[in-house]
Amino acid sequence: MMAEKLTKEKILEALRQVQEPELRNDLVSLNMIQDLEIKGDLVQFRIILTTPACPLRSKIEGEARAAVLSVPGVRDVVIKMDSNVPNDGRSRGLLQLPIRNAVAIASGKGGVGKSTVAVNVAVALAQAGARVGLMDADIYGPNIPTMMGVDKLPPPTKEKLVPAKAYGVQVMSIGLLVKPDQPLIWRGPMLHSAIRQFLSDVEWDELDYLIVDLPPGTGDAALSLTQSLPLSGGIIVTLPQHVSLEDARRGMEMFRQLNVPILGVVENMSYLELPDGSRMDIFGSGGGEQLAKEGGVQFLGTIPIDAKVRVGGDSGKPVIIVDPTSPASCALRGIAEVIAAKISVAAIESNTVVPITIVE
């Protein structure tokens, strides 16, 4: 008896049983299956994820492979994992910005590691294959150049500044335009102008994600940013201790009043792991999770205390680069993946996503 012929319809029917867990729909309905080919008993296709930093990448690939192999007549499956980050649907046409998604990292107070989170999240997304920019909106205390190991900008074009580049991330900061240690004693309108120029007068390449490091507190910079750049969402960084939580609540309320979706809360310096494997809660425990619960937002994760994080920031070599398997690096990478997934879900649910197209 002749074996039944394999068809694309049969393969797609099998793949309809595979769900994208975050988007809660099957891969075929989401148009995530591309370039499907059948060569005898070999099936090959691409799975187009909504972010290269997808935390469930391996799960989706494994389930798709198993589904296709269950089709009678299939001997082998070749899957190429690809990605196309959706646009959040917010209009940035006034500034003609090639930015698909923009995320602000904020805190109610200084010293909680907000810039550390911004730097390492940006690098983690770039390592995953995303096109990433990092904008330092902390005009009065720009630390991003030091933490990213850059001290100058490339030569400008005739019309615009060109961002620096480090670890695959485009970087822009006032710290790259003024002399070291020069204080910026600016009033609000000057700060607003600087932030707007970082957007309109910089030759950003097309970006999947622009990560913006806001200054501490709830002042002019956040207001200027949201007036100039529609944000996909904001992230609050806090320590576990009570005083930090009080300030972080103000940062959360700031985002709400500015109509910025809150993507979640990150708890930094959560604990110190001792040589015997036990943990010391230097700044208390559970504060970030409590804040997220009170605010009705997602708790994105904890980052342990690690001296390498500080050393990396001071030396311009982010910990996720110098010690990628450390607990702090793994935590930061996991947080970056969750952020990317949440942005994709929001973009898909907004029904304003541009159709996926693959350029060979």
Sequence and secondary structure as in RCSB ss.txt:
>XXXX:A:sequence
MMAEKLTKEKILEALRQVQEPELRNDLVSLNMIQDLEIKGDLVQFRIILTTPACPLRSKIEGEARAAVLSVPGVR
DVVIKMDSNVPNDGRSRGLLQLPIRNAVAIASGKGGVGKSTVAVNVAVALAQAGARVGLMDADIYGPNIPTMMGV
DKLPPPTKEKLVPAKAYGVQVMSIGLLVKPDQPLIWRGPMLHSAIRQFLSDVEWDELDYLIVDLPPGTGDAALSL
TQSLPLSGGIIVTLPQHVSLEDARRGMEMFRQLNVPILGVVENMSYLELPDGSRMDIFGSGGGEQLAKEGGVQFL
GTIPIDAKVRVGGDSGKPVIIVDPTSPASCALRGIAEVIAAKISVAAIESNTVVPITIVE
>XXXX:A:secstr
       HHHHHHHHTT EETTTTEETTTTT EEEEEEETTEEEEEEEES TT TTHHHHHHHHHHHHHTSTT  
EEEEEEEE         TTTT  BS EEEEE SSSSSSHHHHHHHHHHHHHHHT  EEEEE  SSS  HHHHHT 
       SSSB  EEETTEEEEEGGGTS TT      HHHHHHHHHHHHHSB    BSEEEEE  SSSSHHHHHH
HHHS  SEEEEEE SSHHHHHHHHHHHHHHHHTT  EEEEEE S  EE TTS EE TT SSHHHHHHHHHT  EE
EE    HHHHHHHHHT  HHHH TTSHHHHHHHHHHHHHHHHHHHHHHHTT         
